[in-house]
Amino acid sequence: MDKEFNTEKNTLQRVVFDCEKTVIRHALVRTKGNITAAARLLGTTKRILAYKVHKYSIDYEQFKYELNVKEY
């Protein structure tokens, strides 16, 4: 996947990739790593979110132990 992000042609793909990964990480922080709750928060299914967590190599277990900072 990294090879396709090396050209300017794929700038939009890279931005979408980075944005989606960031949004998923924020949802996991807010739900303390609970994929079901994060999926509900994001308006998707647990199965789709689990796929994307795997796709982006996100270690959701790490969020179970992080402090949950309230966002304003």
N, C-alpha and C positions, 0 to 999 in steps of 0.2 A: 504494500500500500504506500510506503514512503516514496517509491520511485515515481508514482503518479502525482505526487505533490511537489515535485522538483521544478515544474515548469510554471510560467506565468499563466498559461492556459487554464490551469487548475486552481487558480486563486480562490474562486468561489467555493470549490469543494473543500479546500483547506479551512476557510473561514467557517463553513457549516460544520465541519468536523470539530474544530476548536470550540465553537459556540455550543454545540450539542453536548460535548464532553463536559464543559463547564457547567451547563444547566443541570446535567445529571449529577455531577459532583455536589452541587449546592443542594439539590433535593435529598441526596444521601446524607449530607451533613444535618439538614433540618429533621430528618427522620431517624437519625442515629444508625444509619446503615440498613434500615429496614426496606428491602426492595419492594415489598407489597405496598407499604405506605408511600414510598417515593413514587411508585407507578401511579397510585391514586392521585397524588399531588400534581403529577405531570399530565394527568388525563390520558394515560395509556394503560396497557396491561402489564402484569408481572412478567409474562413471557417475553414481550417485546423489550421491556427494560432490562431483563436478565441478558438477552441477546446483545443489547448495546453495551452493557457493562462489560461483557466478555469481549466484544468488538474493540472497545476502547481500552482494554486491559486495566479497568478500574478495580482496585482492591476494596470492595465495599466493607469488608471486615474492619478496616482501619477506622471507619467512621463511627463504629460502635463505641469507641473509646475517646473520641474527640469531644471537646466541650461544644455544646450547641449554643452558638451565639445568636441572639435574637436580632433579626434584621428589621430595620425601620424603613 
